[in-house]
Amino acid sequence: MSANQAKPADAGMAAFIRGIPKAELHLHIEGTLEPEMVFALARKHGVKLKYPSVAALREAYDFHNLQSFLDIYYEGANVLRDEDDFFAMTAAYVEKVHAQGVIHVEIFFDPQTHTDRGIPFETVLNGIRRGLDEAREKLGISSRLILCFLRHLSAAAAQRTLDQALSHKDAICAVGLDSSEVGHPPSTFSEVFRHAREAGFLTVAHAGEEGPPEYIYQALDDLKVSRIDHGVRSDRDPDLCRRLAAEGMPLTVCPLSNVKLAVFKRMEDHNLKRLLDMGLCVTVNSDDPAYFGGYILENFLEAQRALGLTRADITLLAGNSIKASFLPLADKKLWLDRIERYAASAA
């Protein structure tokens, strides 16, 4: 076997990973739009695509950095036009991860991606919300919805989006910050996030994916976030790592995404295990699974194989996903107890 080939799957470990209860906390719902659905919705709405076939579109998913991905990501989102489109996309995602042991999801949506092309805010929100409501009723998956501001746009544009969200606080749990990181520091959005917190929203932010540790400090101190999305560049600053560990600040790490976007050259180079061993509250997530080659199960499996994660590591990561979630304390205790029992029964 060459050094670049993945080790054969351990059937027992794979079954353990699939079965352990887990939450997904870093998932862009627009990033679950599989090529087949892109083409189906393009036909529905008469949208002309740049690529001639599903296969050609999938082959285009050869990214060399975050921006090269975002260019095609925003083009794909253009086929989402009506409430049923957003519902279908959301329903397909939750059905898939339900089969992978996910019991709770906290998903991002990017309203500016849609409102800036004339799609009403309510169309986006209502379609996604219908999908999540159906998931709760039919599959027993609980959920929270996080509105993300696009950081390549202005703080004023983010404020206008926040203003639209104020009448939907029953549906939206938190606000976040995503899109092109380099050159768009979190501090730019300090006032918008202050307004969001005053309105009762929790806050999270992408930081330390391609950006420097300073962006993580800004997310903590200026945006006062409850979680850092990505955060893998925190290990460039030992003081920052010690602070993250001491504060129990969760990192929503996305292994396949990091490799696909060349944050790490190979999965074997990923720092997930090192961060975990340093006592940081690391979680495993899929980011934009339709584009990066795998949903949460595949992220766990690839990280486990490449980094030699043990069952104790997997149990810790699953428990971290519950601890880092926005579930009520009683629900967290219930799921943490179930994870502990599951791990004990599988020993």
JOHU-V129619 format. One line per field, one symbol per residue. phi: phi as a letter, one per 40 degrees, with the letter a starting at -180 (. if undefined). A space follows every 50 residues. Layout:
# JOHU-V129619
phi = ???
This chain:
# JOHU-V129619
phi = .ccccccdccdccccccccccabbbbaccccbccdccdcccccdbgcccc bcadcccccccbcbacccccdcccccccccbbdccccccccccccccdcb gcbabbbcbbdcdbccbgccdcccccccccccccccccbgccabbbcbcc ccccccccccccdccccbccbbcabbbagdccgbcdddbdccccccccch ccbbacagcbccddccdccccccfccabcggcccccbdcccccdcccgcc bccbdcdccccgcbcbcccccdccccccgcccbbabgbcccbgicccccc ccccccbgccccccccccccccdcccccdccdcdccccccccccccc
